[in-house]
């Protein structure tokens, strides 16, 4: 990895984190019992990562863009750790069903998102 790709990956990671923050702030304005904003963020990030990792390999030098977009931007955007903390917080409150729904909901939506992204990316 050269210095330019490293710097772009870091900057893209910061940009992805800012987008996640903005989406989270927007979503927090609506009342919710289940942490759906985190599931939406992770599912859309999984979809986009599926697209990014599938179609760009036809172009020379595209592996560098996969690093910048996939590892940087989408790594900063998605948030497995937040989903984990939200599930544990629900469990600590004795809300076991919602905790389990968070774990399985995030996992299933991410797998569906990634599958769809891989399919879309393969057809681009």
TIBADREN-262685 format. One record per residue: residue in one letter; x, y, z of N, C-alpha, C in turn. Coordinates in steps of 0.02 Angstrom, whole numbers, padded with zeros to 5 digits. Each point is the difference from the previous one (the first is absolute). Layout:
BEGIN
{code->a nx->X ny->Y nz->Z cax->X cay->Y caz->Z cx->X cy->Y cz->Z}
...
//
This chain:
BEGIN
{code->x nx->00043 ny->-00058 nz->00000 cax->-00043 cay->00058 caz->00000 cx->00045 cy->00061 cz->00000}
{code->x nx->-00015 ny->00047 nz->-00045 cax->00040 cay->00061 caz->-00001 cx->-00030 cy->00053 cz->00046}
{code->x nx->00037 ny->00053 nz->00010 cax->-00021 cay->00052 caz->00047 cx->-00065 cy->00033 cz->-00021}
{code->x nx->-00009 ny->00011 nz->-00064 cax->-00061 cay->00032 caz->-00024 cx->-00062 cy->-00043 cz->00016}
{code->x nx->00005 ny->-00065 nz->-00013 cax->-00056 cay->-00044 caz->00015 cx->-00013 cy->-00002 cz->00075}
{code->x nx->00052 ny->00000 nz->00040 cax->-00007 cay->00001 caz->00073 cx->-00037 cy->00063 cz->00022}
{code->x nx->00021 ny->00058 nz->-00025 cax->-00032 cay->00063 caz->00020 cx->-00072 cy->00003 cz->-00024}
{code->x nx->-00013 ny->-00022 nz->-00061 cax->-00069 cay->-00001 caz->-00026 cx->-00044 cy->-00048 cz->00040}
{code->x nx->00028 ny->-00057 nz->00020 cax->-00038 cay->-00048 caz->00040 cx->-00018 cy->00029 cz->00068}
{code->x nx->00048 ny->00034 nz->00031 cax->-00013 cay->00033 caz->00065 cx->-00053 cy->00054 cz->-00007}
{code->x nx->00007 ny->00041 nz->-00052 cax->-00049 cay->00054 caz->-00010 cx->-00069 cy->-00028 cz->-00015}
{code->x nx->-00003 ny->-00052 nz->-00040 cax->-00064 cay->-00032 caz->-00016 cx->-00031 cy->-00030 cz->00063}
{code->x nx->00041 ny->-00028 nz->00044 cax->-00026 cay->-00027 caz->00063 cx->-00031 cy->00054 cz->00043}
{code->x nx->00033 ny->00058 nz->00002 cax->-00029 cay->00056 caz->00037 cx->-00065 cy->00023 cz->-00031}
{code->x nx->-00001 ny->00003 nz->-00067 cax->-00062 cay->00019 caz->-00035 cx->-00057 cy->-00048 cz->00013}
{code->x nx->00016 ny->-00065 nz->-00001 cax->-00051 cay->-00050 caz->00013 cx->-00027 cy->00006 cz->00071}
{code->x nx->00044 ny->00014 nz->00048 cax->-00022 cay->00009 caz->00069 cx->-00045 cy->00061 cz->00007}
{code->x nx->00016 ny->00053 nz->-00036 cax->-00042 cay->00060 caz->00002 cx->-00069 cy->-00013 cz->-00030}
{code->x nx->-00003 ny->-00038 nz->-00054 cax->-00065 cay->-00018 caz->-00029 cx->-00040 cy->-00042 cz->00049}
{code->x nx->00033 ny->-00049 nz->00032 cax->-00034 cay->-00041 caz->00050 cx->-00028 cy->00043 cz->00056}
{code->x nx->00040 ny->00048 nz->00024 cax->-00022 cay->00045 caz->00053 cx->-00062 cy->00039 cz->-00022}
{code->x nx->00002 ny->00026 nz->-00061 cax->-00056 cay->00040 caz->-00026 cx->-00063 cy->-00043 cz->-00006}
{code->x nx->00007 ny->-00060 nz->-00026 cax->-00058 cay->-00045 caz->-00006 cx->-00027 cy->-00018 cz->00069}
{code->x nx->00045 ny->-00013 nz->00046 cax->-00021 cay->-00016 caz->00069 cx->-00037 cy->00057 cz->00033}
{code->x nx->00025 ny->00061 nz->-00010 cax->-00034 cay->00059 caz->00029 cx->-00069 cy->00009 cz->-00031}
{code->x nx->-00003 ny->-00008 nz->-00066 cax->-00064 cay->00007 caz->-00034 cx->-00049 cy->-00053 cz->00025}
{code->x nx->00022 ny->-00061 nz->00005 cax->-00043 cay->-00055 caz->00020 cx->-00021 cy->00004 cz->00073}
{code->x nx->00042 ny->00031 nz->00041 cax->-00016 cay->00004 caz->00072 cx->-00058 cy->00048 cz->00014}
{code->x nx->-00019 ny->00039 nz->-00050 cax->-00056 cay->00047 caz->00009 cx->-00067 cy->-00037 cz->00003}
{code->x nx->-00002 ny->-00061 nz->-00026 cax->-00062 cay->-00039 caz->00004 cx->00006 cy->-00050 cz->00057}
{code->x nx->-00054 ny->-00007 nz->00039 cax->00003 cay->-00047 caz->00056 cx->00004 cy->-00072 cz->-00025}
{code->x nx->00041 ny->-00039 nz->00033 cax->00005 cay->-00070 caz->-00019 cx->00019 cy->-00043 cz->00061}
{code->x nx->-00028 ny->-00060 nz->00002 cax->00015 cay->-00047 caz->00054 cx->00058 cy->-00044 cz->-00020}
{code->x nx->-00001 ny->-00022 nz->-00062 cax->00053 cay->-00042 caz->-00027 cx->00050 cy->00045 cz->-00037}
{code->x nx->00064 ny->-00011 nz->00007 cax->00050 cay->00045 caz->-00032 cx->00005 cy->-00009 cz->-00075}
{code->x nx->-00053 ny->00018 nz->-00036 cax->-00002 cay->-00008 caz->-00072 cx->00051 cy->00043 cz->-00038}
{code->x nx->00018 ny->00060 nz->00025 cax->00049 cay->00039 caz->-00038 cx->00066 cy->-00038 cz->-00010}
{code->x nx->00023 ny->-00035 nz->00051 cax->00062 cay->-00037 caz->-00006 cx->-00007 cy->-00057 cz->-00051}
{code->x nx->-00057 ny->-00033 nz->00001 cax->-00012 cay->-00054 caz->-00049 cx->-00001 cy->00028 cz->-00071}
{code->x nx->-00031 ny->00057 nz->-00010 cax->-00003 cay->00031 caz->-00066 cx->00070 cy->00021 cz->-00023}
{code->x nx->00038 ny->00030 nz->00044 cax->00068 cay->00020 caz->-00017 cx->00041 cy->-00061 cz->-00019}
{code->x nx->-00002 ny->-00052 nz->00040 cax->00040 cay->-00059 caz->-00015 cx->-00024 cy->-00037 cz->-00063}
{code->x nx->-00065 ny->-00002 nz->-00011 cax->-00026 cay->-00034 caz->-00060 cx->00018 cy->00038 cz->-00063}
{code->x nx->-00007 ny->00066 nz->00001 cax->00018 cay->00039 caz->-00059 cx->00076 cy->-00002 cz->-00012}
{code->x nx->00038 ny->00001 nz->00054 cax->00073 cay->-00007 caz->-00007 cx->00019 cy->-00067 cz->-00028}
{code->x nx->-00033 ny->-00053 nz->00022 cax->00014 cay->-00067 caz->-00027 cx->-00018 cy->-00005 cz->-00074}
{code->x nx->-00056 ny->00031 nz->-00018 cax->-00020 cay->00002 caz->-00071 cx->00053 cy->00035 cz->-00041}
{code->x nx->00020 ny->00059 nz->00021 cax->00050 cay->00038 caz->-00037 cx->00067 cy->-00035 cz->-00003}
{code->x nx->00019 ny->-00034 nz->00054 cax->00063 cay->-00037 caz->00000 cx->-00004 cy->-00058 cz->-00050}
{code->x nx->-00058 ny->-00032 nz->-00004 cax->-00009 cay->-00053 caz->-00050 cx->00009 cy->00027 cz->-00071}
{code->x nx->-00029 ny->00058 nz->-00013 cax->00008 cay->00031 caz->-00066 cx->00073 cy->00018 cz->-00013}
{code->x nx->00031 ny->00033 nz->00048 cax->00069 cay->00024 caz->-00008 cx->00048 cy->-00058 cz->-00011}
{code->x nx->-00009 ny->-00054 nz->00036 cax->00048 cay->-00056 caz->-00006 cx->-00013 cy->-00044 cz->-00060}
{code->x nx->-00056 ny->00008 nz->-00034 cax->-00016 cay->-00043 caz->-00057 cx->00019 cy->00031 cz->-00067}
{code->x nx->-00024 ny->00059 nz->-00015 cax->00008 cay->00025 caz->-00068 cx->00066 cy->00033 cz->-00017}
{code->x nx->00037 ny->00030 nz->00046 cax->00057 cay->00040 caz->-00022 cx->00061 cy->-00039 cz->-00022}
{code->x nx->00001 ny->-00066 nz->00008 cax->00061 cay->-00036 caz->-00016 cx->00015 cy->-00004 cz->-00075}
{code->x nx->-00045 ny->00025 nz->-00041 cax->00013 cay->00000 caz->-00072 cx->00049 cy->00055 cz->-00020}
{code->x nx->00007 ny->00050 nz->00040 cax->00043 cay->00057 caz->-00018 cx->00068 cy->-00005 cz->00034}
{code->x nx->00053 ny->00020 nz->-00035 cax->00067 cay->00000 caz->00031 cx->00003 cy->00048 cz->00058}
{code->x nx->00033 ny->-00019 nz->00054 cax->00006 cay->00043 caz->00059 cx->-00061 cy->00003 cz->00043}
{code->x nx->-00050 ny->-00040 nz->-00016 cax->-00063 cay->00004 caz->00037 cx->00006 cy->-00026 cz->00072}
{code->x nx->00049 ny->-00043 nz->00013 cax->00008 cay->-00026 caz->00068 cx->00014 cy->00058 cz->00049}
{code->x nx->00032 ny->00051 nz->-00024 cax->00013 cay->00059 caz->00043 cx->-00065 cy->00035 cz->00017}
{code->x nx->-00046 ny->00004 nz->-00048 cax->-00065 cay->00032 caz->00013 cx->-00043 cy->-00042 cz->00046}
{code->x nx->00007 ny->-00066 nz->-00006 cax->-00036 cay->-00044 caz->00047 cx->00025 cy->00013 cz->00071}
{code->x nx->00066 ny->00011 nz->00007 cax->00028 cay->00016 caz->00066 cx->-00028 cy->00066 cz->00025}
{code->x nx->00000 ny->00051 nz->-00042 cax->-00024 cay->00066 caz->00021 cx->-00075 cy->-00001 cz->00016}
{code->x nx->-00039 ny->-00028 nz->-00045 cax->-00073 cay->00000 caz->00009 cx->-00023 cy->-00053 cz->00050}
{code->x nx->00025 ny->-00061 nz->-00008 cax->-00022 cay->-00055 caz->00043 cx->00026 cy->00005 cz->00071}
{code->x nx->00066 ny->00003 nz->00007 cax->00030 cay->00003 caz->00066 cx->-00009 cy->00068 cz->00032}
{code->x nx->00011 ny->00053 nz->-00040 cax->-00005 cay->00067 caz->00027 cx->-00071 cy->00024 cz->00010}
{code->x nx->-00033 ny->00018 nz->-00054 cax->-00067 cay->00030 caz->00005 cx->-00051 cy->-00046 cz->00033}
{code->x nx->-00005 ny->-00061 nz->-00025 cax->-00051 cay->-00045 caz->00027 cx->00020 cy->-00029 cz->00068}
{code->x nx->00065 ny->-00006 nz->00012 cax->00022 cay->-00020 caz->00067 cx->-00016 cy->00053 cz->00052}
{code->x nx->00005 ny->00063 nz->-00020 cax->-00019 cay->00054 caz->00045 cx->-00075 cy->00008 cz->00008}
{code->x nx->-00036 ny->-00018 nz->-00052 cax->-00074 cay->00007 caz->00000 cx->-00034 cy->-00055 cz->00040}
{code->x nx->00021 ny->-00062 nz->-00010 cax->-00033 cay->-00055 caz->00035 cx->00023 cy->-00004 cz->00073}
{code->x nx->-00040 ny->-00033 nz->00041 cax->00015 cay->00002 caz->00071 cx->-00024 cy->-00063 cz->00037}
{code->x nx->00041 ny->-00052 nz->-00005 cax->-00016 cay->-00062 caz->00035 cx->00004 cy->00011 cz->00076}
{code->x nx->00047 ny->00040 nz->00022 cax->00008 cay->00011 caz->00072 cx->-00062 cy->00034 cz->00030}
{code->x nx->-00030 ny->00047 nz->-00035 cax->-00061 cay->00032 caz->00026 cx->-00056 cy->-00050 cz->00006}
{code->x nx->-00007 ny->-00043 nz->-00050 cax->-00052 cay->-00051 caz->00002 cx->00011 cy->-00047 cz->00060}
{code->x nx->00062 ny->-00017 nz->00013 cax->00016 cay->-00044 caz->00057 cx->-00018 cy->00034 cz->00066}
{code->x nx->00019 ny->00062 nz->00008 cax->-00015 cay->00037 caz->00062 cx->-00075 cy->00009 cz->00008}
{code->x nx->-00035 ny->00015 nz->-00054 cax->-00073 cay->00007 caz->00005 cx->-00033 cy->-00065 cz->00021}
{code->x nx->00023 ny->-00056 nz->-00027 cax->-00028 cay->-00065 caz->00019 cx->00014 cy->-00015 cz->00073}
{code->x nx->00061 ny->00013 nz->00022 cax->00016 cay->-00012 caz->00071 cx->-00037 cy->00046 cz->00047}
{code->x nx->-00010 ny->00062 nz->-00021 cax->-00039 cay->00047 caz->00041 cx->-00072 cy->-00024 cz->00009}
{code->x nx->-00029 ny->-00024 nz->-00054 cax->-00068 cay->-00027 caz->00004 cx->-00002 cy->-00061 cz->00045}
{code->x nx->00049 ny->-00043 nz->-00005 cax->00003 cay->-00060 caz->00043 cx->00007 cy->00020 cz->00074}
{code->x nx->00041 ny->00049 nz->00014 cax->00009 cay->00023 caz->00069 cx->-00064 cy->00029 cz->00029}
{code->x nx->-00042 ny->00027 nz->-00043 cax->-00065 cay->00027 caz->00022 cx->-00052 cy->-00055 cz->00007}
{code->x nx->00020 ny->-00062 nz->-00014 cax->-00047 cay->-00055 caz->00003 cx->-00045 cy->-00006 cz->-00061}
{code->x nx->00017 ny->00036 nz->-00052 cax->-00040 cay->-00001 caz->-00062 cx->00031 cy->-00052 cz->-00048}
{code->x nx->-00004 ny->-00062 nz->00020 cax->00034 cay->-00055 caz->-00034 cx->-00024 cy->-00009 cz->-00072}
{code->x nx->-00064 ny->00006 nz->-00011 cax->-00026 cay->-00009 caz->-00068 cx->00029 cy->00053 cz->-00047}
{code->x nx->00000 ny->00063 nz->00023 cax->00027 cay->00054 caz->-00042 cx->00076 cy->-00008 cz->-00009}
{code->x nx->00034 ny->-00024 nz->00051 cax->00072 cay->-00012 caz->-00006 cx->00013 cy->-00053 cz->-00054}
{code->x nx->-00037 ny->-00055 nz->00003 cax->00008 cay->-00053 caz->-00050 cx->-00020 cy->00024 cz->-00069}
{code->x nx->-00054 ny->00040 nz->-00003 cax->-00022 cay->00028 caz->-00064 cx->00053 cy->00046 cz->-00029}
{code->x nx->00035 ny->00036 nz->00043 cax->00054 cay->00043 caz->-00024 cx->00057 cy->-00041 cz->-00030}
{code->x nx->00022 ny->-00051 nz->00036 cax->00055 cay->-00042 caz->-00024 cx->-00019 cy->-00032 cz->-00066}
{code->x nx->-00056 ny->-00035 nz->-00001 cax->-00021 cay->-00035 caz->-00061 cx->-00022 cy->00047 cz->-00054}
{code->x nx->-00034 ny->00054 nz->00018 cax->-00023 cay->00048 caz->-00050 cx->00058 cy->00032 cz->-00037}
{code->x nx->00051 ny->00021 nz->00037 cax->00058 cay->00031 caz->-00031 cx->00036 cy->-00052 cz->-00044}
{code->x nx->00010 ny->-00060 nz->00025 cax->00034 cay->-00051 caz->-00039 cx->-00038 cy->-00016 cz->-00064}
{code->x nx->-00064 ny->-00011 nz->00005 cax->-00040 cay->-00019 caz->-00059 cx->-00003 cy->00057 cz->-00050}
{code->x nx->-00013 ny->00061 nz->00024 cax->-00004 cay->00057 caz->-00047 cx->00067 cy->00012 cz->-00034}
{code->x nx->00055 ny->-00010 nz->00036 cax->00066 cay->00009 caz->-00031 cx->00013 cy->-00053 cz->-00052}
{code->x nx->-00018 ny->-00062 nz->00014 cax->00009 cay->-00054 caz->-00049 cx->-00043 cy->00012 cz->-00062}
{code->x nx->-00061 ny->00022 nz->00010 cax->-00043 cay->00016 caz->-00057 cx->00029 cy->00058 cz->-00040}
{code->x nx->00022 ny->00052 nz->00036 cax->00030 cay->00058 caz->-00033 cx->00062 cy->-00019 cz->-00040}
{code->x nx->00045 ny->-00040 nz->00030 cax->00061 cay->-00020 caz->-00034 cx->-00016 cy->-00043 cz->-00061}
{code->x nx->-00047 ny->-00046 nz->00007 cax->-00020 cay->-00043 caz->-00056 cx->-00027 cy->00042 cz->-00058}
{code->x nx->-00043 ny->00047 nz->00016 cax->-00028 cay->00044 caz->-00052 cx->00055 cy->00042 cz->-00032}
{code->x nx->00047 ny->00025 nz->00041 cax->00055 cay->00040 caz->-00027 cx->00045 cy->-00040 cz->-00046}
{code->x nx->00014 ny->-00063 nz->00019 cax->00041 cay->-00043 caz->-00043 cx->-00036 cy->-00013 cz->-00066}
{code->x nx->-00065 ny->-00011 nz->00003 cax->-00039 cay->-00012 caz->-00062 cx->-00001 cy->00062 cz->-00044}
{code->x nx->-00011 ny->00058 nz->00029 cax->-00002 cay->00062 caz->-00039 cx->00069 cy->00014 cz->-00029}
{code->x nx->00052 ny->-00007 nz->00041 cax->00068 cay->00013 caz->-00024 cx->00021 cy->-00045 cz->-00057}
{code->x nx->-00023 ny->-00062 nz->00002 cax->00017 cay->-00048 caz->-00053 cx->-00032 cy->00019 cz->-00067}
{code->x nx->-00054 ny->00040 nz->00002 cax->-00035 cay->00019 caz->-00062 cx->00018 cy->00070 cz->-00024}
{code->x nx->00044 ny->00033 nz->00034 cax->00020 cay->00068 caz->-00022 cx->00056 cy->-00002 cz->-00051}
//
